[in-house]
Amino acid sequence: MVDSWARARRILEEAGLPPGHLVDLRPLTGGTYNTVEELVLADGSRYVLKVPPAETVPGLSHERRLLVAEAEFYRGAAEVDVPAPRVVILGREDLLMTAVPGDPWDGRLTGAEQTDLRTELGRQVARLHRVTGPAFGYPSGALGPLAPDWRTAFTGMLDAVLDDARRYGAELPRPADEVADALRPAYGALDEVTVPRLVHFDLWTGNILVERAAEGARIGGLIDGERMFWGDPLADFVSLALLGDIRTDEAFLAGYREEGGRVEFDVAARLRYALYRAYLHLIMLAETVPREMSEGDRRWRQEAVAPELLAALSEIAELS
């Protein structure tokens, strides 16, 4: 059994922080993959430690060395002054970062607060999308080296998750080969993306911390950047409107455009948006097996996620 306190003290020492000042350690829940712990030092400073599962734990192909991508996201966020944890030290098997204030976005917000926060979120995501990378794909190298073009990178990502679904025998609404055939007509639209930009790809409300202050609610930080890749900014809109449609989120899009973000839903963009929705939905369906999700979770994904995958495939068929 792992001694979490001993591990935390060792990592603090590696980071140049006083290990003897650790006064509290508690696990943080909500994630489905890494072990996450909050560390509190005697001076009140707070840190978050992430440790991946053992290599023998089954996962999807892109889920190797996720902490490399997470650290890359936080460095990019710092570059454009977006609130997010800051990297303290990235080890071979762990990531220590600063903690950020707030709690996950939930239903306690008023309608006015929701509108204001969605507008501010749009501005922050537009700033994130100014950060560019050296090439396309996952910086972890989990699926191989970065690619020189987005079509090569993203079709490789799709192939990988479809292979995962086949390997694990995941339940898809259509056979994996049929899904692959239905996706292919949209691939030409990927060629319009020529600059690799930072994409978080997991910005659902659980990864957006909201801090309440006397002057009102504000975004305390964007967290869990482990799914980050270099690619098309449009891909971020999928998790930002999880199981919905970002095109109906007027507050978010207004903030995004105010901060200089460019988004036009022409045919090519709609084809790419459908591809990215299909990718996330395939991940959500394929991961049920290696995660050993409960029957209730699996049923919900079949009822809520599988129809959205079919809708994305239908939109590709209609547009192409």
C-alpha positions in Angstrom: 0.0 0.0 0.0 1.3 3.5 -0.9 2.1 5.8 2.0 0.6 9.0 0.6 2.2 11.2 3.3 5.7 9.8 2.6 5.2 10.3 -1.2 4.0 13.8 -0.7 7.0 14.7 1.5 9.4 13.3 -1.1 7.8 15.3 -3.9 7.8 18.5 -1.9 11.5 18.0 -1.2 12.2 17.4 -4.9 10.3 20.7 -5.6 12.4 22.6 -3.1 9.6 23.0 -0.6 9.9 22.0 3.1 8.6 18.5 3.5 8.4 18.8 7.2 5.8 21.7 6.8 3.2 19.3 5.4 0.2 19.5 7.9 -2.7 18.1 5.9 -3.3 15.8 3.0 -6.7 14.9 1.6 -7.8 13.1 -1.5 -9.8 15.0 -4.1 -12.6 13.2 -5.8 -14.3 13.8 -9.1 -11.6 12.5 -11.5 -11.8 9.1 -13.1 -8.2 8.3 -13.9 -5.4 9.9 -11.8 -5.0 9.9 -8.0 -5.4 13.6 -6.9 -4.5 14.9 -3.5 -4.5 18.4 -1.9 -1.4 19.2 0.2 -1.5 22.0 2.8 1.6 23.4 4.3 2.1 25.1 7.7 2.0 28.6 6.2 -1.4 27.9 4.6 -0.1 27.4 1.1 -2.0 24.8 -0.9 -0.8 22.5 -3.6 -2.4 19.7 -5.7 -0.5 16.5 -6.4 -1.5 14.2 -9.3 -0.2 10.6 -9.7 -1.2 8.4 -12.6 -2.3 4.8 -12.2 0.2 2.0 -12.6 1.1 1.2 -16.2 -0.7 -2.2 -15.8 -4.0 -0.4 -15.2 -6.0 -0.6 -18.5 -6.8 2.6 -20.3 -7.3 4.2 -23.7 -4.4 4.5 -26.1 -4.1 8.3 -25.7 -4.0 8.1 -21.9 -0.3 7.5 -21.4 1.8 10.2 -20.0 -1.3 12.5 -19.5 0.5 14.6 -16.9 2.9 15.8 -19.7 -0.1 17.3 -21.5 -1.5 18.7 -18.3 1.7 20.5 -17.5 1.8 21.9 -21.0 -1.7 23.2 -20.6 -0.9 25.1 -17.4 2.2 26.6 -18.9 0.1 27.8 -21.9 -2.5 29.2 -19.5 0.1 31.1 -17.6 1.5 32.6 -20.9 -1.9 34.3 -21.6 -2.8 35.0 -18.0 -5.7 32.6 -17.8 -6.5 31.5 -14.2 -5.3 27.9 -13.7 -2.9 26.0 -11.5 0.8 26.7 -12.1 3.3 23.9 -12.4 5.6 23.5 -9.5 7.4 20.3 -10.7 6.7 17.7 -13.2 8.3 14.4 -12.3 8.5 11.1 -14.2 5.4 9.8 -12.4 3.8 12.8 -10.7 2.8 16.5 -11.2 2.8 19.0 -8.4 0.9 22.3 -9.0 -0.5 25.2 -7.1 -4.1 25.0 -6.0 -6.6 27.5 -7.3 -9.6 28.9 -5.5 -13.2 27.9 -6.0 -15.5 24.9 -6.4 -16.8 23.1 -9.5 -19.5 25.0 -11.4 -22.8 23.8 -10.2 -26.5 24.6 -10.2 -26.4 27.1 -7.3 -25.6 30.0 -9.6 -28.3 32.5 -10.6 -29.2 33.1 -14.2 -27.4 36.4 -14.2 -24.3 34.8 -12.7 -24.4 32.0 -15.3 -24.5 34.6 -18.1 -21.7 36.7 -16.7 -19.5 33.6 -16.1 -20.2 32.1 -19.6 -19.1 35.5 -21.1 -16.0 35.6 -19.0 -15.3 31.9 -19.9 -15.5 32.8 -23.6 -12.9 35.5 -23.1 -10.6 33.1 -21.3 -10.9 30.4 -23.9 -10.2 32.9 -26.6 -7.0 33.8 -24.8 -6.0 30.1 -24.5 -6.5 29.7 -28.2 -3.8 32.3 -28.9 -1.2 29.8 -27.6 0.4 27.9 -30.4 2.4 24.7 -30.5 5.2 23.2 -32.5 3.0 20.7 -34.4 -0.3 18.8 -34.1 -1.4 16.1 -31.7 -0.9 15.0 -28.1 2.3 16.4 -26.6 2.7 13.3 -24.5 3.6 11.3 -27.6 1.1 8.6 -26.5 0.0 8.2 -30.2 3.4 8.9 -31.7 5.3 12.1 -32.6 3.5 15.3 -33.3 2.3 15.5 -36.9 3.0 18.3 -39.4 -0.7 18.7 -40.3 -4.0 18.5 -38.5 -5.6 15.9 -40.8 -2.8 13.4 -40.0 -2.9 14.1 -36.3 -6.7 14.0 -35.8 -7.5 11.0 -38.0 -4.8 9.2 -36.1 -6.6 10.1 -32.8 -9.9 8.8 -34.3 -8.3 5.6 -35.4 -6.8 5.1 -32.0 -10.1 5.4 -30.1 -11.9 3.2 -32.6 -9.2 0.6 -32.1 -9.7 0.9 -28.3 -13.4 0.3 -28.8 -12.7 -2.8 -30.8 -10.1 -4.1 -28.4 -12.3 -3.7 -25.3 -15.5 -4.7 -27.0 -17.1 -1.4 -26.1 -20.8 -1.0 -27.0 -21.2 1.5 -29.8 -24.5 2.3 -31.5 -23.0 1.2 -34.8 -20.0 -1.2 -35.5 -16.6 0.5 -35.3 -15.9 0.0 -39.0 -19.2 1.6 -39.9 -18.5 4.6 -37.7 -15.1 4.9 -39.4 -16.7 4.9 -42.8 -19.2 7.6 -41.7 -16.5 9.9 -40.4 -14.3 9.7 -43.4 -16.3 12.1 -45.7 -15.6 15.0 -43.3 -11.8 14.6 -43.3 -11.2 17.1 -46.1 -12.4 19.9 -43.8 -9.5 19.3 -41.4 -7.1 20.7 -44.0 -8.4 24.2 -43.3 -6.6 24.1 -39.9 -3.0 25.2 -40.4 -1.9 26.5 -37.0 -1.6 24.1 -34.0 -3.3 25.9 -31.1 -3.8 24.9 -27.5 -7.0 22.8 -26.9 -8.0 21.8 -23.4 -10.8 19.4 -24.7 -12.3 18.7 -21.2 -13.8 22.1 -20.3 -17.1 20.8 -18.9 -18.4 22.6 -15.8 -16.7 20.1 -13.4 -13.3 21.4 -14.6 -14.3 25.1 -14.2 -13.9 26.3 -10.6 -16.1 29.2 -9.5 -15.0 31.4 -6.6 -17.7 33.4 -4.7 -16.7 36.8 -3.5 -18.4 39.9 -2.2 -18.6 41.4 -5.7 -20.1 38.2 -7.1 -19.1 34.9 -8.7 -16.0 34.7 -10.9 -13.9 31.9 -12.4 -11.2 30.8 -10.0 -9.4 28.5 -12.4 -9.6 26.0 -15.3 -8.3 22.7 -14.1 -7.6 19.1 -15.3 -5.8 19.9 -18.5 -4.6 16.3 -19.0 -6.6 15.9 -22.2 -4.9 18.8 -23.9 -3.6 18.6 -27.4 -2.3 20.9 -30.1 -5.0 21.3 -32.8 -8.1 23.1 -33.9 -9.6 25.6 -31.4 -13.1 24.5 -32.5 -12.6 21.2 -30.8 -12.8 22.9 -27.4 -16.4 23.8 -28.1 -17.5 20.2 -27.7 -16.8 19.8 -23.9 -17.8 23.5 -23.4 -21.3 22.4 -24.5 -21.2 18.8 -23.3 -24.0 16.9 -25.0 -25.3 20.2 -26.3 -24.5 22.7 -29.0 -22.2 25.6 -28.4 -24.0 27.5 -31.2 -26.8 28.2 -28.8 -24.5 29.6 -26.1 -24.8 33.3 -26.9 -23.0 34.5 -23.8 -20.0 32.3 -24.3 -19.7 33.2 -28.0 -20.0 36.9 -27.3 -17.2 36.7 -24.8 -15.1 34.6 -27.2 -15.5 37.1 -30.0 -14.9 40.1 -27.7 -11.5 38.8 -26.9 -10.6 38.3 -30.5 -11.7 34.6 -31.0 -12.8 33.8 -34.5 -15.6 31.4 -35.1 -17.8 31.0 -38.1 -20.0 28.0 -38.6 -19.7 27.5 -42.3 -19.9 24.1 -43.8 -16.3 23.2 -43.2 -16.5 24.3 -39.6 -19.7 22.3 -39.1 -18.1 19.2 -40.5 -15.1 19.6 -38.1 -17.4 20.3 -35.2 -19.2 17.1 -35.9 -15.9 15.2 -36.1 -14.9 16.5 -32.7 -18.2 15.7 -31.1 -17.9 12.2 -32.5 -14.4 11.8 -31.1 -15.4 12.8 -27.6 -18.5 10.6 -27.6 -16.4 7.7 -28.8 -14.1 8.2 -25.9 -17.0 8.4 -23.5 -18.4 5.1 -24.8 -15.0 3.2 -25.1 -13.8 4.1 -21.7 -16.7 2.4 -19.9 -14.9 -0.9 -20.2 -11.4 -0.2 -18.9 -12.9 2.1 -16.2 -15.1 -0.8 -15.2 -18.1 1.6 -14.9 -21.2 0.6 -13.1 -24.3 -0.7 -14.9 -26.0 2.6 -14.2 -23.2 4.7 -15.7 -23.0 2.4 -18.8 -26.8 2.7 -19.3 -26.7 6.5 -19.0 -24.0 6.6 -21.7 -26.0 4.4 -24.0 -29.1 6.6 -23.4 -27.4 10.0 -23.5 -24.1 9.7 -25.4 -24.7 7.1 -28.1 -27.6 9.2 -29.7 -25.3 12.2 -29.8 -22.6 10.2 -31.6 -25.3 9.1 -34.2 -26.4 12.7 -34.5 -22.8 13.8 -35.3 -22.5 11.1 -37.9 -25.9 12.1 -39.4 -24.7 15.7 -39.7 -21.6 14.6 -41.5 -23.7 12.6 -44.0 -26.0 15.6 -44.6 -23.3 18.1 -45.1 -21.0 16.0 -47.2 
